[in-house]
Amino acid sequence: ENLANKVKESDFEIISVTKKKGKEYAPKLFDLTGLQVYCNTKFGFSADDTLKIVQKLYEQKAVTYPRVDTTFLPNDVYPKVHGILEQLSDYKTLTQPLLGKKIRKSAKVFNDKKVTDHHAIIPTGQNAYLDAAHQKVYDIITRRFIAVFYPDCEVNNTAVIGKADEVTFRTTGKVIVDKGWRVVFDASAPLSNQNNEQNKEADLLPAFEKGEKGPHQPSFLEKETKPPKMFTEATLLRAMETAGKQVDDDELRDLMKDNGIGRPSTRANIIETLFRRKYIVRKKKLLVPTSTGIQLINTINNQMLKSAE
C-alpha cells in the first residue's frame, strides 16, 4: 500500500519495449469432444444437446460424420476442399480470399496417420434449413474449417518495462501484427456468434512506445488460493477424455485419448445417466453431486472401481 501511494505521485514512463516475432496457428478442427466442450463453454449446451444437434446436421448432410476422436483430415480430402469452400455461399466474404489462389495444405490439418475410419468434423458444403441452435453449431464448425486454410496469425511477443518514481514494473504479452486466420472469428464477420474473441484475451497488449508517460492508477490485489473448481460438462468431458489427468497440452491429450473413460460417442450418455440416476445435478453450468451420489461413492470400498486407472 505504501509503495502504491509512493509511485502514484510521479508519472509512469515506458523505458523499454522488446519485441520478438511469433506465430499463432488456427484452432484445430473439431472432434466430437472438442465440439461438446466448445458448445458447453460458449453456448451452455449440454454434451447430449450438442451430440443431438450435430447428429441432426449430419442427417441433413450439412456436416460429416460426427462421432469421431480425431482433429485431422486424410490427404485424400485435400482435392475436395476447394469445392466445399465454393459451396459455402453464406460465408462468401471469408472464402473469397482463399479461392483465388492455391489452397494451403498444412501438416497440422492433413495427416493420414492420425485418421482411422473417420476424419474431423467439417461442413460438406450442402445447404440445410437450420434453426438457431443448429445454426450456432454449424457456424462454428464451418468457421474452424475455413480458418485452417488462412495464413497464420503473426504476433510480436512483447516485454514492456516502465517506471514510476525509480520503481520499475514489467509486463509481457502479445501485439497482433497480422490477424491472419483471426479475421474468420471477428465479430464483424457475417453470421458470427463470436464477440470478437481476441479482445477478451488477457495477454493482448496495446502498442506501447518507449518514452510515453502520464498519470496512472496503481492497484494491488490480495487473493487466497481456492480449492479446485467444480466440473462443468466441458471440463468433465476433457477429464474423461484423458482419464482424469488435467492435461492442457494438445499433443499429450492426443496420446492419452486411447485411455479415456468412454468413447467420444458414449461420454454424453454416461453423463446423462448420472443425471437420470440423480447422482449429480446442474447448478447453472456446474455439475454438483447429490447426497445420493456422495453416499454411493462413500459406500464403494473397492478403490479400483473409483479410479480411472
C-alpha positions as protocol buffer text, in pm:
chain_id: "A"
residue {
  index: 1
  type: GLU
  ca { x: 0 y: 0 z: 0 }
}
residue {
  index: 2
  type: ASN
  ca { x: 286 y: 235 z: 88 }
}
residue {
  index: 3
  type: LEU
  ca { x: 455 y: 155 z: -244 }
}
residue {
  index: 4
  type: ALA
  ca { x: 133 y: 215 z: -440 }
}
residue {
  index: 5
  type: ASN
  ca { x: 88 y: 556 z: -274 }
}
residue {
  index: 6
  type: LYS
  ca { x: 453 y: 644 z: -334 }
}
residue {
  index: 7
  type: VAL
  ca { x: 463 y: 563 z: -707 }
}
residue {
  index: 8
  type: LYS
  ca { x: 127 y: 733 z: -769 }
}
residue {
  index: 9
  type: GLU
  ca { x: 288 y: 1072 z: -717 }
}
residue {
  index: 10
  type: SER
  ca { x: 510 y: 1054 z: -1029 }
}
residue {
  index: 11
  type: ASP
  ca { x: 422 y: 991 z: -1394 }
}
residue {
  index: 12
  type: PHE
  ca { x: 460 y: 638 z: -1526 }
}
residue {
  index: 13
  type: GLU
  ca { x: 712 y: 619 z: -1811 }
}
residue {
  index: 14
  type: ILE
  ca { x: 774 y: 339 z: -2059 }
}
residue {
  index: 15
  type: ILE
  ca { x: 1151 y: 285 z: -2061 }
}
residue {
  index: 16
  type: SER
  ca { x: 1184 y: -19 z: -2286 }
}
residue {
  index: 17
  type: VAL
  ca { x: 978 y: -225 z: -2532 }
}
residue {
  index: 18
  type: THR
  ca { x: 1128 y: -554 z: -2657 }
}
residue {
  index: 19
  type: LYS
  ca { x: 955 y: -741 z: -2937 }
}
residue {
  index: 20
  type: LYS
  ca { x: 1008 y: -1093 z: -3065 }
}
residue {
  index: 21
  type: LYS
  ca { x: 822 y: -1218 z: -3373 }
}
residue {
  index: 22
  type: GLY
  ca { x: 598 y: -1519 z: -3329 }
}
residue {
  index: 23
  type: LYS
  ca { x: 314 y: -1710 z: -3496 }
}
residue {
  index: 24
  type: GLU
  ca { x: -17 y: -1841 z: -3373 }
}
residue {
  index: 25
  type: TYR
  ca { x: -186 y: -2128 z: -3551 }
}
residue {
  index: 26
  type: ALA
  ca { x: -556 y: -2155 z: -3624 }
}
residue {
  index: 27
  type: PRO
  ca { x: -760 y: -2362 z: -3376 }
}
residue {
  index: 28
  type: LYS
  ca { x: -776 y: -2732 z: -3464 }
}
residue {
  index: 29
  type: LEU
  ca { x: -1073 y: -2880 z: -3647 }
}
residue {
  index: 30
  type: PHE
  ca { x: -1333 y: -3036 z: -3419 }
}
residue {
  index: 31
  type: ASP
  ca { x: -1357 y: -3389 z: -3293 }
}
residue {
  index: 32
  type: LEU
  ca { x: -1680 y: -3467 z: -3105 }
}
residue {
  index: 33
  type: THR
  ca { x: -1539 y: -3397 z: -2757 }
}
residue {
  index: 34
  type: GLY
  ca { x: -1382 y: -3068 z: -2872 }
}
residue {
  index: 35
  type: LEU
  ca { x: -1717 y: -2959 z: -3018 }
}
residue {
  index: 36
  type: GLN
  ca { x: -1906 y: -3057 z: -2700 }
}
residue {
  index: 37
  type: VAL
  ca { x: -1654 y: -2869 z: -2485 }
}
residue {
  index: 38
  type: TYR
  ca { x: -1677 y: -2557 z: -2706 }
}
residue {
  index: 39
  type: CYS
  ca { x: -2059 y: -2557 z: -2717 }
}
residue {
  index: 40
  type: ASN
  ca { x: -2088 y: -2609 z: -2341 }
}
residue {
  index: 41
  type: THR
  ca { x: -1846 y: -2326 z: -2266 }
}
residue {
  index: 42
  type: LYS
  ca { x: -1978 y: -2079 z: -2526 }
}
residue {
  index: 43
  type: PHE
  ca { x: -2350 y: -2159 z: -2558 }
}
residue {
  index: 44
  type: GLY
  ca { x: -2424 y: -2356 z: -2238 }
}
residue {
  index: 45
  type: PHE
  ca { x: -2533 y: -2665 z: -2438 }
}
residue {
  index: 46
  type: SER
  ca { x: -2503 y: -3000 z: -2257 }
}
residue {
  index: 47
  type: ALA
  ca { x: -2285 y: -3269 z: -2413 }
}
residue {
  index: 48
  type: ASP
  ca { x: -2601 y: -3456 z: -2504 }
}
residue {
  index: 49
  type: ASP
  ca { x: -2759 y: -3144 z: -2665 }
}
residue {
  index: 50
  type: THR
  ca { x: -2451 y: -3092 z: -2882 }
}
residue {
  index: 51
  type: LEU
  ca { x: -2441 y: -3459 z: -2985 }
}
residue {
  index: 52
  type: LYS
  ca { x: -2809 y: -3449 z: -3087 }
}
residue {
  index: 53
  type: ILE
  ca { x: -2761 y: -3122 z: -3280 }
}
residue {
  index: 54
  type: VAL
  ca { x: -2452 y: -3238 z: -3470 }
}
residue {
  index: 55
  type: GLN
  ca { x: -2616 y: -3577 z: -3538 }
}
residue {
  index: 56
  type: LYS
  ca { x: -2912 y: -3389 z: -3695 }
}
residue {
  index: 57
  type: LEU
  ca { x: -2670 y: -3175 z: -3901 }
}
residue {
  index: 58
  type: TYR
  ca { x: -2510 y: -3499 z: -4023 }
}
residue {
  index: 59
  type: GLU
  ca { x: -2851 y: -3647 z: -4114 }
}
residue {
  index: 60
  type: GLN
  ca { x: -2926 y: -3328 z: -4311 }
}
residue {
  index: 61
  type: LYS
  ca { x: -2591 y: -3383 z: -4488 }
}
residue {
  index: 62
  type: ALA
  ca { x: -2465 y: -3041 z: -4370 }
}
residue {
  index: 63
  type: VAL
  ca { x: -2160 y: -3184 z: -4186 }
}
residue {
  index: 64
  type: THR
  ca { x: -1953 y: -3502 z: -4198 }
}
residue {
  index: 65
  type: TYR
  ca { x: -1982 y: -3797 z: -3955 }
}
residue {
  index: 66
  type: PRO
  ca { x: -1968 y: -3653 z: -3600 }
}
residue {
  index: 67
  type: ARG
  ca { x: -1881 y: -3938 z: -3359 }
}
residue {
  index: 68
  type: VAL
  ca { x: -1509 y: -3901 z: -3413 }
}
residue {
  index: 69
  type: ASP
  ca { x: -1200 y: -3864 z: -3196 }
}
residue {
  index: 70
  type: THR
  ca { x: -957 y: -3704 z: -3441 }
}
residue {
  index: 71
  type: THR
  ca { x: -895 y: -3339 z: -3532 }
}
residue {
  index: 72
  type: PHE
  ca { x: -718 y: -3428 z: -3859 }
}
residue {
  index: 73
  type: LEU
  ca { x: -815 y: -3487 z: -4223 }
}
residue {
  index: 74
  type: PRO
  ca { x: -669 y: -3751 z: -4456 }
}
residue {
  index: 75
  type: ASN
  ca { x: -476 y: -3630 z: -4762 }
}
residue {
  index: 76
  type: ASP
  ca { x: -748 y: -3753 z: -5000 }
}
residue {
  index: 77
  type: VAL
  ca { x: -985 y: -3481 z: -4866 }
}
residue {
  index: 78
  type: TYR
  ca { x: -748 y: -3205 z: -4983 }
}
residue {
  index: 79
  type: PRO
  ca { x: -864 y: -3208 z: -5352 }
}
residue {
  index: 80
  type: LYS
  ca { x: -1225 y: -3163 z: -5233 }
}
residue {
  index: 81
  type: VAL
  ca { x: -1153 y: -2856 z: -5017 }
}
residue {
  index: 82
  type: HIS
  ca { x: -1184 y: -2602 z: -5300 }
}
residue {
  index: 83
  type: GLY
  ca { x: -1529 y: -2737 z: -5393 }
}
residue {
  index: 84
  type: ILE
  ca { x: -1654 y: -2729 z: -5032 }
}
residue {
  index: 85
  type: LEU
  ca { x: -1533 y: -2370 z: -4981 }
}
residue {
  index: 86
  type: GLU
  ca { x: -1703 y: -2265 z: -5308 }
}
residue {
  index: 87
  type: GLN
  ca { x: -2037 y: -2407 z: -5190 }
}
residue {
  index: 88
  type: LEU
  ca { x: -2035 y: -2222 z: -4855 }
}
residue {
  index: 89
  type: SER
  ca { x: -2232 y: -1935 z: -5007 }
}
residue {
  index: 90
  type: ASP
  ca { x: -2326 y: -1775 z: -4671 }
}
residue {
  index: 91
  type: TYR
  ca { x: -1955 y: -1735 z: -4595 }
}
residue {
  index: 92
  type: LYS
  ca { x: -1852 y: -1581 z: -4930 }
}
residue {
  index: 93
  type: THR
  ca { x: -1668 y: -1287 z: -4774 }
}
residue {
  index: 94
  type: LEU
  ca { x: -1447 y: -1533 z: -4583 }
}
residue {
  index: 95
  type: THR
  ca { x: -1396 y: -1794 z: -4856 }
}
residue {
  index: 96
  type: GLN
  ca { x: -1334 y: -1549 z: -5143 }
}
residue {
  index: 97
  type: PRO
  ca { x: -975 y: -1462 z: -5037 }
}
residue {
  index: 98
  type: LEU
  ca { x: -890 y: -1836 z: -5034 }
}
residue {
  index: 99
  type: LEU
  ca { x: -1042 y: -1935 z: -5367 }
}
residue {
  index: 100
  type: GLY
  ca { x: -829 y: -1715 z: -5590 }
}
residue {
  index: 101
  type: LYS
  ca { x: -505 y: -1896 z: -5508 }
}
residue {
  index: 102
  type: LYS
  ca { x: -358 y: -2235 z: -5421 }
}
residue {
  index: 103
  type: ILE
  ca { x: -521 y: -2362 z: -5104 }
}
residue {
  index: 104
  type: ARG
  ca { x: -285 y: -2408 z: -4815 }
}
residue {
  index: 105
  type: LYS
  ca { x: -205 y: -2764 z: -4707 }
}
residue {
  index: 106
  type: SER
  ca { x: -72 y: -2787 z: -4353 }
}
residue {
  index: 107
  type: ALA
  ca { x: 55 y: -3093 z: -4164 }
}
residue {
  index: 108
  type: LYS
  ca { x: -138 y: -2954 z: -3865 }
}
residue {
  index: 109
  type: VAL
  ca { x: -455 y: -3036 z: -4060 }
}
residue {
  index: 110
  type: PHE
  ca { x: -373 y: -3320 z: -4302 }
}
residue {
  index: 111
  type: ASN
  ca { x: -221 y: -3636 z: -4155 }
}
residue {
  index: 112
  type: ASP
  ca { x: -318 y: -3986 z: -4268 }
}
residue {
  index: 113
  type: LYS
  ca { x: -160 y: -4144 z: -3960 }
}
residue {
  index: 114
  type: LYS
  ca { x: -393 y: -3954 z: -3724 }
}
residue {
  index: 115
  type: VAL
  ca { x: -712 y: -4063 z: -3905 }
}
residue {
  index: 116
  type: THR
  ca { x: -880 y: -4404 z: -3873 }
}
residue {
  index: 117
  type: ASP
  ca { x: -1226 y: -4476 z: -4020 }
}
residue {
  index: 118
  type: HIS
  ca { x: -1347 y: -4115 z: -3996 }
}
residue {
  index: 119
  type: HIS
  ca { x: -1189 y: -3770 z: -4002 }
}
residue {
  index: 120
  type: ALA
  ca { x: -1251 y: -3443 z: -3813 }
}
residue {
  index: 121
  type: ILE
  ca { x: -1599 y: -3285 z: -3836 }
}
residue {
  index: 122
  type: ILE
  ca { x: -1620 y: -3045 z: -4131 }
}
residue {
  index: 123
  type: PRO
  ca { x: -1901 y: -2890 z: -4339 }
}
residue {
  index: 124
  type: THR
  ca { x: -1997 y: -3073 z: -4659 }
}
residue {
  index: 125
  type: GLY
  ca { x: -2090 y: -2755 z: -4849 }
}
residue {
  index: 126
  type: GLN
  ca { x: -2453 y: -2869 z: -4880 }
}
residue {
  index: 127
  type: ASN
  ca { x: -2723 y: -2630 z: -4761 }
}
residue {
  index: 128
  type: ALA
  ca { x: -2976 y: -2725 z: -4496 }
}
residue {
  index: 129
  type: TYR
  ca { x: -3258 y: -2542 z: -4320 }
}
residue {
  index: 130
  type: LEU
  ca { x: -3134 y: -2474 z: -3964 }
}
residue {
  index: 131
  type: ASP
  ca { x: -3295 y: -2333 z: -3650 }
}
residue {
  index: 132
  type: ALA
  ca { x: -3098 y: -2108 z: -3412 }
}
residue {
  index: 133
  type: ALA
  ca { x: -2924 y: -2379 z: -3205 }
}
residue {
  index: 134
  type: HIS
  ca { x: -2830 y: -2583 z: -3513 }
}
residue {
  index: 135
  type: GLN
  ca { x: -2707 y: -2265 z: -3683 }
}
residue {
  index: 136
  type: LYS
  ca { x: -2473 y: -2187 z: -3391 }
}
residue {
  index: 137
  type: VAL
  ca { x: -2312 y: -2532 z: -3402 }
}
residue {
  index: 138
  type: TYR
  ca { x: -2293 y: -2535 z: -3782 }
}
residue {
  index: 139
  type: ASP
  ca { x: -2143 y: -2184 z: -3781 }
}
residue {
  index: 140
  type: ILE
  ca { x: -1853 y: -2270 z: -3554 }
}
residue {
  index: 141
  type: ILE
  ca { x: -1776 y: -2598 z: -3737 }
}
residue {
  index: 142
  type: THR
  ca { x: -1768 y: -2403 z: -4065 }
}
residue {
  index: 143
  type: ARG
  ca { x: -1554 y: -2119 z: -3930 }
}
residue {
  index: 144
  type: ARG
  ca { x: -1299 y: -2363 z: -3789 }
}
residue {
  index: 145
  type: PHE
  ca { x: -1285 y: -2531 z: -4129 }
}
residue {
  index: 146
  type: ILE
  ca { x: -1234 y: -2202 z: -4318 }
}
residue {
  index: 147
  type: ALA
  ca { x: -977 y: -2075 z: -4065 }
}
residue {
  index: 148
  type: VAL
  ca { x: -731 y: -2363 z: -4109 }
}
residue {
  index: 149
  type: PHE
  ca { x: -670 y: -2254 z: -4471 }
}
residue {
  index: 150
  type: TYR
  ca { x: -594 y: -1893 z: -4376 }
}
residue {
  index: 151
  type: PRO
  ca { x: -239 y: -1768 z: -4307 }
}
residue {
  index: 152
  type: ASP
  ca { x: -103 y: -1797 z: -3951 }
}
residue {
  index: 153
  type: CYS
  ca { x: -164 y: -1501 z: -3722 }
}
residue {
  index: 154
  type: GLU
  ca { x: 158 y: -1302 z: -3680 }
}
residue {
  index: 155
  type: VAL
  ca { x: 229 y: -1157 z: -3338 }
}
residue {
  index: 156
  type: ASN
  ca { x: 504 y: -973 z: -3157 }
}
residue {
  index: 157
  type: ASN
  ca { x: 569 y: -1132 z: -2819 }
}
residue {
  index: 158
  type: THR
  ca { x: 641 y: -816 z: -2626 }
}
residue {
  index: 159
  type: ALA
  ca { x: 807 y: -734 z: -2294 }
}
residue {
  index: 160
  type: VAL
  ca { x: 747 y: -381 z: -2166 }
}
residue {
  index: 161
  type: ILE
  ca { x: 934 y: -216 z: -1877 }
}
residue {
  index: 162
  type: GLY
  ca { x: 805 y: 103 z: -1722 }
}
residue {
  index: 163
  type: LYS
  ca { x: 897 y: 303 z: -1416 }
}
residue {
  index: 164
  type: ALA
  ca { x: 742 y: 543 z: -1171 }
}
residue {
  index: 165
  type: ASP
  ca { x: 948 y: 717 z: -903 }
}
residue {
  index: 166
  type: GLU
  ca { x: 1251 y: 495 z: -987 }
}
residue {
  index: 167
  type: VAL
  ca { x: 1049 y: 177 z: -922 }
}
residue {
  index: 168
  type: THR
  ca { x: 1042 y: -49 z: -1230 }
}
residue {
  index: 169
  type: PHE
  ca { x: 745 y: -255 z: -1344 }
}
residue {
  index: 170
  type: ARG
  ca { x: 737 y: -522 z: -1613 }
}
residue {
  index: 171
  type: THR
  ca { x: 464 y: -686 z: -1817 }
}
residue {
  index: 172
  type: THR
  ca { x: 465 y: -930 z: -2107 }
}
residue {
  index: 173
  type: GLY
  ca { x: 205 y: -1009 z: -2368 }
}
residue {
  index: 174
  type: LYS
  ca { x: 149 y: -1007 z: -2739 }
}
residue {
  index: 175
  type: VAL
  ca { x: 66 y: -749 z: -3001 }
}
residue {
  index: 176
  type: ILE
  ca { x: -112 y: -872 z: -3315 }
}
residue {
  index: 177
  type: VAL
  ca { x: 76 y: -764 z: -3628 }
}
residue {
  index: 178
  type: ASP
  ca { x: -126 y: -951 z: -3892 }
}
residue {
  index: 179
  type: LYS
  ca { x: -456 y: -1112 z: -3792 }
}
residue {
  index: 180
  type: GLY
  ca { x: -435 y: -1398 z: -4044 }
}
residue {
  index: 181
  type: TRP
  ca { x: -695 y: -1664 z: -3951 }
}
residue {
  index: 182
  type: ARG
  ca { x: -836 y: -1445 z: -3671 }
}
residue {
  index: 183
  type: VAL
  ca { x: -1045 y: -1245 z: -3920 }
}
residue {
  index: 184
  type: VAL
  ca { x: -1265 y: -1555 z: -3958 }
}
residue {
  index: 185
  type: PHE
  ca { x: -1379 y: -1516 z: -3595 }
}
residue {
  index: 186
  type: ASP
  ca { x: -1416 y: -1135 z: -3590 }
}
residue {
  index: 187
  type: ALA
  ca { x: -1748 y: -1006 z: -3462 }
}
residue {
  index: 188
  type: SER
  ca { x: -1790 y: -805 z: -3781 }
}
residue {
  index: 189
  type: ALA
  ca { x: -1772 y: -1119 z: -3996 }
}
residue {
  index: 190
  type: PRO
  ca { x: -2114 y: -1235 z: -4123 }
}
residue {
  index: 191
  type: LEU
  ca { x: -2319 y: -1483 z: -3915 }
}
residue {
  index: 192
  type: SER
  ca { x: -2070 y: -1469 z: -3632 }
}
residue {
  index: 193
  type: ASN
  ca { x: -2169 y: -1575 z: -3282 }
}
residue {
  index: 194
  type: GLN
  ca { x: -1830 y: -1469 z: -3154 }
}
residue {
  index: 195
  type: ASN
  ca { x: -1798 y: -1146 z: -2956 }
}
residue {
  index: 196
  type: ASN
  ca { x: -1464 y: -1054 z: -3102 }
}
residue {
  index: 197
  type: GLU
  ca { x: -1294 y: -1327 z: -2904 }
}
residue {
  index: 198
  type: GLN
  ca { x: -944 y: -1191 z: -2930 }
}
residue {
  index: 199
  type: ASN
  ca { x: -1039 y: -874 z: -2741 }
}
residue {
  index: 200
  type: LYS
  ca { x: -1117 y: -1089 z: -2439 }
}
residue {
  index: 201
  type: GLU
  ca { x: -770 y: -1240 z: -2429 }
}
residue {
  index: 202
  type: ALA
  ca { x: -586 y: -1135 z: -2117 }
}
residue {
  index: 203
  type: ASP
  ca { x: -237 y: -1130 z: -2267 }
}
residue {
  index: 204
  type: LEU
  ca { x: -309 y: -890 z: -2555 }
}
residue {
  index: 205
  type: LEU
  ca { x: -114 y: -566 z: -2511 }
}
residue {
  index: 206
  type: PRO
  ca { x: -170 y: -226 z: -2667 }
}
residue {
  index: 207
  type: ALA
  ca { x: 120 y: -94 z: -2876 }
}
residue {
  index: 208
  type: PHE
  ca { x: 347 y: 83 z: -2625 }
}
residue {
  index: 209
  type: GLU
  ca { x: 601 y: 347 z: -2734 }
}
residue {
  index: 210
  type: LYS
  ca { x: 929 y: 396 z: -2549 }
}
residue {
  index: 211
  type: GLY
  ca { x: 928 y: 736 z: -2378 }
}
residue {
  index: 212
  type: GLU
  ca { x: 550 y: 776 z: -2348 }
}
residue {
  index: 213
  type: LYS
  ca { x: 439 y: 876 z: -1999 }
}
residue {
  index: 214
  type: GLY
  ca { x: 147 y: 1000 z: -1798 }
}
residue {
  index: 215
  type: PRO
  ca { x: -51 y: 968 z: -1475 }
}
residue {
  index: 216
  type: HIS
  ca { x: -151 y: 619 z: -1359 }
}
residue {
  index: 217
  type: GLN
  ca { x: -363 y: 446 z: -1102 }
}
residue {
  index: 218
  type: PRO
  ca { x: -169 y: 174 z: -917 }
}
residue {
  index: 219
  type: SER
  ca { x: -366 y: -109 z: -760 }
}
residue {
  index: 220
  type: PHE
  ca { x: -292 y: -441 z: -596 }
}
residue {
  index: 221
  type: LEU
  ca { x: -499 y: -748 z: -525 }
}
residue {
  index: 222
  type: GLU
  ca { x: -495 y: -962 z: -217 }
}
residue {
  index: 223
  type: LYS
  ca { x: -611 y: -1314 z: -301 }
}
residue {
  index: 224
  type: GLU
  ca { x: -639 y: -1658 z: -148 }
}
residue {
  index: 225
  type: THR
  ca { x: -587 y: -1988 z: -324 }
}
residue {
  index: 226
  type: LYS
  ca { x: -915 y: -2168 z: -381 }
}
residue {
  index: 227
  type: PRO
  ca { x: -990 y: -2542 z: -390 }
}
residue {
  index: 228
  type: PRO
  ca { x: -1018 y: -2696 z: -740 }
}
residue {
  index: 229
  type: LYS
  ca { x: -1328 y: -2574 z: -924 }
}
residue {
  index: 230
  type: MET
  ca { x: -1630 y: -2800 z: -960 }
}
residue {
  index: 231
  type: PHE
  ca { x: -1672 y: -2959 z: -1300 }
}
residue {
  index: 232
  type: THR
  ca { x: -1876 y: -2815 z: -1584 }
}
residue {
  index: 233
  type: GLU
  ca { x: -1974 y: -3052 z: -1865 }
}
residue {
  index: 234
  type: ALA
  ca { x: -1689 y: -2904 z: -2069 }
}
residue {
  index: 235
  type: THR
  ca { x: -1422 y: -2975 z: -1806 }
}
residue {
  index: 236
  type: LEU
  ca { x: -1572 y: -3316 z: -1721 }
}
residue {
  index: 237
  type: LEU
  ca { x: -1559 y: -3421 z: -2088 }
}
residue {
  index: 238
  type: ARG
  ca { x: -1190 y: -3325 z: -2105 }
}
residue {
  index: 239
  type: ALA
  ca { x: -1122 y: -3511 z: -1779 }
}
residue {
  index: 240
  type: MET
  ca { x: -1299 y: -3823 z: -1912 }
}
residue {
  index: 241
  type: GLU
  ca { x: -1105 y: -3800 z: -2238 }
}
residue {
  index: 242
  type: THR
  ca { x: -770 y: -3806 z: -2056 }
}
residue {
  index: 243
  type: ALA
  ca { x: -880 y: -4043 z: -1776 }
}
residue {
  index: 244
  type: GLY
  ca { x: -883 y: -3763 z: -1521 }
}
residue {
  index: 245
  type: LYS
  ca { x: -540 y: -3621 z: -1593 }
}
residue {
  index: 246
  type: GLN
  ca { x: -576 y: -3245 z: -1631 }
}
residue {
  index: 247
  type: VAL
  ca { x: -369 y: -3207 z: -1945 }
}
residue {
  index: 248
  type: ASP
  ca { x: -383 y: -2880 z: -2139 }
}
residue {
  index: 249
  type: ASP
  ca { x: -122 y: -2987 z: -2396 }
}
residue {
  index: 250
  type: ASP
  ca { x: -294 y: -3087 z: -2722 }
}
residue {
  index: 251
  type: GLU
  ca { x: -22 y: -3337 z: -2819 }
}
residue {
  index: 252
  type: LEU
  ca { x: -29 y: -3512 z: -2481 }
}
residue {
  index: 253
  type: ARG
  ca { x: -405 y: -3516 z: -2480 }
}
residue {
  index: 254
  type: ASP
  ca { x: -399 y: -3690 z: -2819 }
}
residue {
  index: 255
  type: LEU
  ca { x: -163 y: -3957 z: -2681 }
}
residue {
  index: 256
  type: MET
  ca { x: -392 y: -4024 z: -2386 }
}
residue {
  index: 257
  type: LYS
  ca { x: -714 y: -4043 z: -2583 }
}
residue {
  index: 258
  type: ASP
  ca { x: -684 y: -4423 z: -2601 }
}
residue {
  index: 259
  type: ASN
  ca { x: -705 y: -4442 z: -2221 }
}
residue {
  index: 260
  type: GLY
  ca { x: -1008 y: -4227 z: -2153 }
}
residue {
  index: 261
  type: ILE
  ca { x: -1336 y: -4305 z: -1978 }
}
residue {
  index: 262
  type: GLY
  ca { x: -1586 y: -4394 z: -2250 }
}
residue {
  index: 263
  type: ARG
  ca { x: -1556 y: -4304 z: -2618 }
}
residue {
  index: 264
  type: PRO
  ca { x: -1649 y: -3976 z: -2793 }
}
residue {
  index: 265
  type: SER
  ca { x: -1986 y: -4127 z: -2886 }
}
residue {
  index: 266
  type: THR
  ca { x: -2069 y: -4256 z: -2534 }
}
residue {
  index: 267
  type: ARG
  ca { x: -1947 y: -3981 z: -2299 }
}
residue {
  index: 268
  type: ALA
  ca { x: -2260 y: -3764 z: -2330 }
}
residue {
  index: 269
  type: ASN
  ca { x: -2473 y: -4068 z: -2246 }
}
residue {
  index: 270
  type: ILE
  ca { x: -2257 y: -4155 z: -1943 }
}
residue {
  index: 271
  type: ILE
  ca { x: -2309 y: -3801 z: -1807 }
}
residue {
  index: 272
  type: GLU
  ca { x: -2685 y: -3813 z: -1883 }
}
residue {
  index: 273
  type: THR
  ca { x: -2708 y: -4145 z: -1693 }
}
residue {
  index: 274
  type: LEU
  ca { x: -2563 y: -3974 z: -1383 }
}
residue {
  index: 275
  type: PHE
  ca { x: -2836 y: -3706 z: -1409 }
}
residue {
  index: 276
  type: ARG
  ca { x: -3105 y: -3968 z: -1466 }
}
residue {
  index: 277
  type: ARG
  ca { x: -3000 y: -4164 z: -1157 }
}
residue {
  index: 278
  type: LYS
  ca { x: -2990 y: -3839 z: -956 }
}
residue {
  index: 279
  type: TYR
  ca { x: -2621 y: -3881 z: -866 }
}
residue {
  index: 280
  type: ILE
  ca { x: -2547 y: -3529 z: -995 }
}
residue {
  index: 281
  type: VAL
  ca { x: -2749 y: -3213 z: -1066 }
}
residue {
  index: 282
  type: ARG
  ca { x: -2685 y: -2896 z: -1265 }
}
residue {
  index: 283
  type: LYS
  ca { x: -2642 y: -2566 z: -1082 }
}
residue {
  index: 284
  type: LYS
  ca { x: -2612 y: -2313 z: -1364 }
}
residue {
  index: 285
  type: LYS
  ca { x: -2315 y: -2458 z: -1553 }
}
residue {
  index: 286
  type: LEU
  ca { x: -2167 y: -2651 z: -1261 }
}
residue {
  index: 287
  type: LEU
  ca { x: -2219 y: -3023 z: -1203 }
}
residue {
  index: 288
  type: VAL
  ca { x: -2282 y: -3085 z: -834 }
}
residue {
  index: 289
  type: PRO
  ca { x: -2302 y: -3428 z: -665 }
}
residue {
  index: 290
  type: THR
  ca { x: -2626 y: -3505 z: -479 }
}
residue {
  index: 291
  type: SER
  ca { x: -2631 y: -3665 z: -134 }
}
residue {
  index: 292
  type: THR
  ca { x: -2723 y: -3992 z: -313 }
}
residue {
  index: 293
  type: GLY
  ca { x: -2416 y: -3961 z: -535 }
}
residue {
  index: 294
  type: ILE
  ca { x: -2190 y: -3883 z: -239 }
}
residue {
  index: 295
  type: GLN
  ca { x: -2330 y: -4179 z: -39 }
}
residue {
  index: 296
  type: LEU
  ca { x: -2276 y: -4409 z: -335 }
}
residue {
  index: 297
  type: ILE
  ca { x: -1907 y: -4314 z: -360 }
}
residue {
  index: 298
  type: ASN
  ca { x: -1864 y: -4350 z: 18 }
}
residue {
  index: 299
  type: THR
  ca { x: -2026 y: -4695 z: 7 }
}
residue {
  index: 300
  type: ILE
  ca { x: -1791 y: -4836 z: -259 }
}
residue {
  index: 301
  type: ASN
  ca { x: -1494 y: -4984 z: -73 }
}
residue {
  index: 302
  type: ASN
  ca { x: -1315 y: -5120 z: -378 }
}
residue {
  index: 303
  type: GLN
  ca { x: -1083 y: -4833 z: -482 }
}
residue {
  index: 304
  type: MET
  ca { x: -1032 y: -4985 z: -829 }
}
residue {
  index: 305
  type: LEU
  ca { x: -1398 y: -4916 z: -914 }
}
residue {
  index: 306
  type: LYS
  ca { x: -1349 y: -4546 z: -838 }
}
residue {
  index: 307
  type: SER
  ca { x: -1017 y: -4499 z: -1014 }
}
residue {
  index: 308
  type: ALA
  ca { x: -972 y: -4401 z: -1378 }
}
residue {
  index: 309
  type: GLU
  ca { x: -681 y: -4648 z: -1385 }
}
